[in-house]
Amino acid sequence: KSGSPTPNKINARRKKQEKGKRRPGAQDTNTTAYLTEQTDLQQHVDSMRDKYQSLCDEHQKMISEGKKAQQAYIRREVQYKSQIARMEELLNK
């Protein structure tokens, strides 16, 4: 029994022999699948980039509108303080 190969060695030898018998088209299928995955991934990246850009544009618009609202608030605040000061001045006379 020491000279006969074990079942594990027989299976390993069969796998090694079968590995060389694989169809050459199998690699083409793997390459096609890989390229399809890459194309899908690129489309997803492009989609996310477009989404990000639209959010950036929206964010810039919100910041601009916020600054305008803040300036309007400050103008009203200054106007009200001025009116209050004039009214207090008239009351003190």
Protein Blocks (a to p, Z undefined) as FASTA:
>chain_A
ZZpccfklmmmmmmmmmmmmpcfklmmmmmmmmmmmmmmmmmmmmmmmmmmmmmmmmmmm
mmmmmmmmmmmmmmmmmmmmmmmmmmmmmmmZZ
